[in-house]
Amino acid sequence: MVYRILPDENKLPILVYVQAVPVSIPSNARKFTDLETCEFKPSHSSKAALAFAASTFERGEIIAAGFSPVLREAVARGSASAFSMPLCDQPLDQFAFFPKGKAFSHIIVGENPDWVFSGASLAGLISVKMNYRFLVYSGPTAFDSSSVILVPDSGEETSSIDVRRIDLSMNVQVNPEGVIGNSIFRKQEEPKPELLTASVEESAAAISRRLRRIARVN
């Protein structure tokens, strides 16, 4: 079987921003740039955005833009090509590396509520900077051209990688990029447990009261 991409020649390309998140953060990481050697994966919301783009714009040319380590997976998930950019810790800095001098029918961003900046903040910034209409996907509808679409992350499983695209994804040319940012990591101090210094009876009563409060809250 020959797997071909059939772009609609009457439409401008569609850009999907793919947020890269580290699989784990090393204990010796102090600055955002220390993440450069980490292993990365696309955020769940970016997978949802790719699934949305592939199912909604079946004949559109989908371009994945993001940090280079996750772009081959983005191609395996439906994009026709990839545009690599550095990984930044601020949405304004990240936007500065978006493709220049190229018009897009739509720019799609996953909600991404749990990383250095939210997808909503990036989508809003793109909308203002490019004068694109801002839309939040809430169900099947017609989308105006020149729009930024924020795809909420329902938390449900996204579609799997298309095995027919594995060879294509491995052969796509991706320029290696770096990590840019001034954020500093600080270790979060865990609260120390309270010491029970009273008698056994008083300690038991105190624990019982705490358990009852927890039960009422839950």
N, C-alpha and C positions, 0 to 999 in steps of 0.2 A: 504494500500500500504506500502510495506517495502522498505525503501530507503537505498541502500547500496553504499558504496564507493568501486570502483573496481580499485585498483592500478595496474599498469603494472609492473609485477615482474622483467622485464628485464631492468627497468630504475631506476636510483637513485632518491631519493626524490627531490622535488622542494621547495625552501625556498622563501617565500614572506615576505618582511619587511613591517610591517604595522605601519605607523607613527601616533602616538596619538597627537591630538591637543586639547587644553582646549576649552570647550564650551564658557566660559567667564573667564576673569582674574579678581580676586577680587581687589578692589581699594587699599587694604592695602598690596598687594604683593610687596615685595622689592627685593627678591632673587628668582632665578629660582626654588629653592627647596620649595618655598612657594606655588607652584602649586600642591603640592602633594595631597591636599584635594579637588582639582577642579574636576568637571565632565569632562570627556574626550570623544571624538569621533574619529573615523578614519578620516584621511585627505581624501579629495576628490580624490587626486591622488592615495592614497593607495587603495581606493575602485576600481579605474580603474585598478590598478595592479592586484587585486584579480580577477576582472572580466576577465582580459586578461589571467591570469593563468588558471582559471577554463574552459575557452572556448578553449584555445590553447593546454593544456595538460590534456585532459579529463580523461585519464587513468593513470595519474601520481599522486603520493602521494604528496599533497600540504601541506606544514607546514607553518603556519603563525607565525612570530616572531615579538614581539613588547611589548609595555607596557600593563600590565595585564588588565586594564579596557576596552580595545577595542578588546580583543582577542575572546570573545564569539561572537561578531558581525562578526569577520573575519571567524569564523567557519560557521556561518549562511550564509556567502557569498561564501562559497565553499572550505575552507581549511579542511583537514582531521583531523588535530590536531593543537595544539598551543604550542609555546615555549615562556614563559614570560621572560622579561628582564627589568631592570630599564630604566627609561626615562632619556636620557642625552641631554645636550645642545651642545655637540661637536661630530662630526661624528667619530673621532678616539676613543672617550670614548664609544660611542654607539657600535661600531664594537667590542670592547673588550668583550662585553657580548653576542656576537653571539655564536651559538652552536659550541662547540669545538670537534674535533675528529670525525666529521661526514662529509662525502662527499655529495655534492649536484650536481644534473645534471645541474640545473640552479638556480641562485639567482635573484629574480625580485624585483625591487624598483620603486615606483612611482616617477614622476618628482618632486612633492612637492616643488614648488618654493616660498612658502609663510610661512615658519615656521623657527625654529631656525637655521636649516641648510638645504640646498637643497638636493633633492634626487640625483641629478647629482654628488654632492660632495661625498655623501656616496657611491654611486655606483662606482665611480672612485677609492675611497679608498679601497673598497672591492676587486676590480679588481687587484689593485697593491699588496695588502696584501696576497691574495689567489692565485695570478697568474692565474686569470680567464680572459677570453677574454671579452672585454667590447663591448656591442652592444646597439644601440638605436632602439627601435621598430618603424618601419615605414610602416608596412604592413605585410600581410601573407608571411611567408618564413620559410625555414628550419633553425633551431637553433642548432648550434654546442653545444655539451655537455661542461661542465665546463665553462659556460659563465655567465656574469652578464648582465641582460637585463634592461635597463632604459625605462620605459613606460611613454611617454609624456602624459600630462593631457590636453585633448582637451577642457575641461570645459563642455562637454556634460553630460547628465544624465547617471549614471552608472546603471547596472542591479540591480534590487531590491533584497532584502533578500529572500532567498528561504524558504518559510514557512515550507517545509518538513524537514528542518534542524533545526528548532527551538528547539525541544527536545534534539537533539544532542548537539547543542551549549550550552544549559543550563546545560547539564551534564558533559561537558568537564572540566577536572581538570586544573585550572589556579592558579599558585603560585603568591600571591600578591607581587609586587615589589615597590620600592621607586623611588624618583626623585633625580638625581645626576647632579650637575652643579654649576658653579661659576658665572654665568651671573647675572648682577644687572639690575633691571628695573628702568628706568628713565622716569618721566612724560614728555611728549612732550609738550612744551609750544606752545600754539596757537598764531599766530601773532595777534597783536592788530589792530583793524580797524583804518584807518587813520581818523583824525578829520578834518572836513571841517570848517575852521575858516574864510574863505573869505566871500564876499557878496553872496547873493542868486544867482545873475547872474553868478558870477565867479564859484561858487560851481556847478551850473547846467551845465556849459560848461565843467568843469573838469569831471563830471560824464558822460557826453555825450561822451567825448574823450575816457574814459575807456571802455565804452560799445562798441564803434566802434572798439577798439583794440581787445576786446574779440571776437567780431563777425568775425574779420579778421582771428584770430587764429583758430576759430572753422570752 
